[in-house]
Amino acid sequence: FVTLVVFLNQGLAGFVLAAIAARFIFPAISLEGRELWLLKSSPLDLRAMFWSKYFIGTLPLMVVALTLTIVTNTLLQASAFIMLMSVLTITMYTLAASALALGLGALFPQFGTENAAQIPTSFGGLVFMMSSLSLLALVIVIEAMPVASYLRAIAAGGEERRHGKRRARDVKPIGQVVHPRKGHVGRADHERHEPVAEAAHGRRHDHEEHHDEAVTGNEHVEHM
């Protein structure tokens, strides 16, 4: 939603810049009036005159453009990527709109007009406004597709990370398993099929029963 509002704000800022350029940059050549032939006959280079008028009109317009863009995007809490994209876009559009206004103003001059406010309302001013707004719409449409793809990729990555964390919380921990290692000592391996000797108390009773019987002469008695 914020991205959509930023694009709409960029279009509004472009419209304001086009209107300012139509009022102050478009009439720059026409304001020279009938004395323009003096400039042509002088050793002054006309290209230098055009560049001077371009920079004089563009620099204040650039300040207005950057101020509008940065302040409004800050209020909208736009991301750093959207902020950078908006600043670059409005900078390039301001340079293009200023050149378009000065060029069309020289192509459709109004030397006989005494009121400078009437120059932007002429046919040349209408052509400039239509051209600048068409350029603005084209720039926004061209930017919208890659920016939307980039933002969708970021959103998909964030959603995948959230799902991964949720799956990690749902997994139950498994108890530790002790694996035999080199230092472990195995227990004795008793043979199951070997006969087991009788208990000691069983042998003791046999000994007592043996001494209860009479000792014959053929049996030898061990002397201690």
Secondary structure, DSSP 8 states (H G I E B T S, - for coil): -HHHHHHHHHHHHHHHHHHHHHHHTGGGTGGGGGGHHHHHHSSS-HHHHHHHHHHHHHHHHHHHHHHHHHHHHHHTT--HHHHHHHHHHHHHHHHHHHHHHHHHHHHS--TT-S-GGGSTTSHHHHHHHHHHHHHHHHHHHHHHHHHHHHHHHHHHHHHHHHHHHHHHHHS----------TT--------TTS-----HHHHHHHHHHHHHS---TTS-----
